[in-house]
């Protein structure tokens, strides 16, 4: 570690005004603060408590929590490829995993290169530190899009999101919408045929370095369970399909298929205190209650718990709705925020046959209303305290 510390000290000595590496000052500073705890504090005087858990460490914990969903998603890419090719019995675990790894890796690279490239450029231009929020967004974006999405579309959508949904508001901590979901929304409305459908959208069907099996065009369906049941008028799911959805062996966006892997990530987020259990629980509660209401009204035959395990509901509840920047921040507001997300997501699924998913729109809509929710609760608390002060 001492050698690494000396390496960064030597680099920083050249990043001052007129230094050889001044153009890379923000880049070097970003990597240094990622590797080491910053020496600077917010204030030199007064009573302040400082520890090693800065925003970069929090973002790193979120990335760790995403690992189970990402790793299983890699395996599922290879599994769906072998299944579509009709050669599942001859495919090996590691063959399917490395197929998925090689299929997903370019998307992760493109996401980080484009997103961090823009953030590094903006930080250097403004003479500020690099915002660390894209550490999470960079891994979230490849996990919420189909594996067959062209790389140039991913690059375009990522640039759109970072510039217009983040930097234009002032960077990390100032954005009102979740950048990863803005990326997905841009793709959904700009290139809908690459984001939904019954054909080859969700299943990678080409061999990669000899690890995959190329499926015949007429054998490849790749329809998601949510899309199939929507087309059938929401008549319900087969028990075996729900079982596969919980495990994750179904077509879908890379990180959204395995409920088990997502719940492992949820445990990590809750144990480390990074995510709010109030928001997370309320999303599931809102979805379950709305599912019961829709079933009682005769609008759907899907059981309430089935809504929670198919599509992107679980992934959105755990990793998207709990974003501390774009969600409600008051303690009571978190309950309302989460309940409304669950309500809107299931409502859109059941009442809009043209859009069987609903989690993306629900979270983005509540991102917009989160400040209003917080404002209402803050004003209520102010009024209650003012009344108590008057009585005294």
Secondary structure, 3 states (H helix, E strand, C coil): CHHHHHHHHHHHCCCCCCCCCHHHHHHHHHHHHHHCCCCCCCCCCCCCCCCCCCHHHHHHHHHHHHHHHHHHHHHHHHHHHHHHHCCCCCCCHHHHHHHHHHHHHHHHHHHHHHHHHHHHHHHHHHCCCCCCCHHHHHHHHHHCCCCCCCHHHHHHHHHHHHHHCCHHHCCCCCCCCCHHHHHHHHHHHHCHHHCCCCCCCCCCCCCCCCCCCCCCHHHCCCCCHHHHHHHCCCCCCCHHHHHHHHHCCCCCCCCCCCHHHHHHHHHHHHHCCCCCHHHHHHHHHHHHHHHHHHHHCCCCCCCHHHHHHCCCHHHHHHHHCCCCCCCCCCHHHHHHHHHHHHHHHHHHHHHCCCCCCCHHHHHHHHHHHHHHHHHHHHHHHHHHHHHHHHHC
